[in-house]
Every structure is written in C-alpha cells, then in structure tokens.
Amino acid sequence: MATKNLDNAKRQKKDEFYTQLSDIEKELVHYRLLFKGKTILCNCDDPRVSKFFYYFYANFHFLGLKRLTATCYKNLNPDLFSQNLDEQAVYCVYDGADRSDDKYTDYDAFIRQNEWGVLKGDGDFRSAECVELLKQADIVCTNPPFSLFREYVAQLVEYEKKFIIIGNINAVTYKEIFALFKENKIWLGRSIHSGDREFGVPDSYPLDAAGFRVGENGKKYIRVKGVRWFTNLDIKKRHEEIVLYKNYSPKEFPKYDNYDAIEVSKVSDQCNLLGKKWRRLRSP
Ligand SMILES: C[S@@+](CC[C@H](N)C(=O)[O-])C[C@H]1O[C@@H](n2cnc3c(N)ncnc32)[C@H](O)[C@@H]1O
C-alpha cells in the first residue's frame, strides 16, 4: 500500500518524504572513516529541517568533516514540509566554527542565528549555482526527489561524485540505473534489506493507505516499502568472502528470453544475503 503511495508520489511529483534521523544514523555509521576531511553536500535539504543536515552538523567534529553544505528547493520559509512555492531557496554552509561559543552549542541555536543564505535561484539541483556547490563537494548525501531519481544519479555520475542516497528499489529497473549496477558504479547500502521505513509527509498529503499515522507532534508519517540506500562508497561488506553453496541449474534459474541474464527470484539466493548464511554454516 505504501509502495502505491510512493508510485503516486512519482506520478503526481509529490516529493516531500522526510527521512528519519534513526534511518540516517543506521546507514551512515558504516562510512564513518570515509568522511574524514571531506566536504559533504545535502542538495535536496532544507538545512532548518533536514535530518541529513542535522546528522552531519551534530557529528561534524566527530567525523572530522571539512565543510557541510545544504541547499533546499523553492523554499524560503522555515516551515517543516516545503510547499515549493517560492522562486528562491535557502542554503547553509557550516565549516565547523568553534562550538565552544554559546551560539554554536546546539542545532536549534545555530538555526535561530539565521546561519543560512538565500540562493539566487530556486535551488534546483541542476541549476548552475547548485552545480557549483556540487563541484566543491566530495560526498553527496540526501534523499533526492523520487520523481527525478534518474536525473539526479546521472548528474552525480557526470561529476564523478561519491554519494549515499536513499531511494526506492524500483529504481534498479530503470535502464540507466541498472547499467550502473552492472558496471559496478553503484551498489546497495548496508542497513536496509527488506521491510518498510517511516517518512514524514506534509499535512496536505492525501493518505488513504495503511501504514500512516499522526505523531504526537501532529505531523503525518507514512511507512514506505522498498526503500534502499544507493551508494558508490566502499563498504566492508563488499569485500567479505562469499562461500558459494549452490550449483547453477538452468531449471532453477532460467534465462530470460529477451535479456542475457538469469532469474534469481528468491532473496535468500542472492549474494547480499550469503554473508549471513555463511556465518551460520561456519559456526560449530
Ligand atoms: C524525498 S524529499 C527528501 C527531503 C530531505 N532530503 C529528507 O530526506 O528529509 C525530496 C526533496 O527534494 C526537493 N526537491 C524537489 N525537486 C527538487 C529539485 N529539482 N532540486 C532540488 N531539490 C528538489 C523537495 O522539495 C523535497 O524536499
């Protein structure tokens, strides 16, 4: 049902799905050492509300970041859930200024101090000023608009950026994204393999599906199926030895008529889960 909502979101270009801090933490912990000395860009993120920006702001010194930049889209007002009504948007650059000073001691204070600027344009990730910021970044991390996922990834590849982004598993069926998987230029992240995840959505979203709730704060949340992290940052898991425990059988894994590939329909037969099986097999 929630997948239906995400499909509807794509059709209606309703892109306001806000990632929860706990999901961000569970994924980014796997890349901790890779962030040292890096400039991070969150380019679909209102710095005043994005939990991506918050995560990197709060962990700036712990991760040893060089700089953190966020830009949002068509939004000047600091309300949760942008309506994308403004012709301009805000951005924020944080370079780890001394947080012993009172005004930097917490995020709320930081945000209250109006530590952001206004972009010349609407903050579209494809605009010249946002591309300039992209060029300066080492790692891009966000939840980009689902309706523009293809273009978003294409731009990251064009500028040869490292990235960790969250999206829907359906994206692997896009011709362009599938080609990147085949060429080993993108892979799935570490923390989400199945199930659903909860996202914040604007009050105005028509939610007729199961899996949505109104939180104590009065905000709406919806559980979305098929969510995955997509990255080109190296993770340890990719280098674990895979012990093969099955023989190929054309009957069990038939070849497609129209594509040079075999069908492996069970998740448990797919390589990303072999690590678990392997540990089980090896334990006494
Ligand atoms: C799925 S939401 C995620 C928001 C935030 N990154 C998060 O995870 O909490 C995608 C965001 O991209 C913004 N957006 C839509 N079109 C955009 C564009 N062309 N350029 C940049 N951002 C865009 C939307 O306003 C929306 O806030």
The ligand as a Gaussian input file, in Angstrom:
#p B3LYP/6-31G(d) Opt

LIG

0 1
 C       12.083000      12.966000      -0.707000
 S       12.231000      14.643000      -0.163000
 C       13.542000      14.486000       0.943000
 C       13.837000      15.694000       1.743000
 C       15.084000      15.552000       2.619000
 N       16.230000      15.276000       1.785000
 C       14.898000      14.451000       3.608000
 O       15.276000      13.324000       3.339000
 O       14.352000      14.691000       4.685000
 C       12.964000      15.347000      -1.628000
 C       13.222000      16.820000      -1.511000
 O       13.734000      17.288000      -2.761000
 C       13.192000      18.561000      -3.016000
 N       13.228000      18.759000      -4.484000
 C       12.248000      18.537000      -5.387000
 N       12.674000      18.852000      -6.620000
 C       13.945000      19.294000      -6.483000
 C       14.912000      19.769000      -7.396000
 N       14.638000      19.857000      -8.691000
 N       16.115000      20.165000      -6.911000
 C       16.389000      20.066000      -5.587000
 N       15.519000      19.603000      -4.673000
 C       14.304000      19.222000      -5.114000
 C       11.806000      18.536000      -2.458000
 O       11.371000      19.837000      -2.117000
 C       11.993000      17.642000      -1.232000
 O       12.185000      18.388000      -0.066000

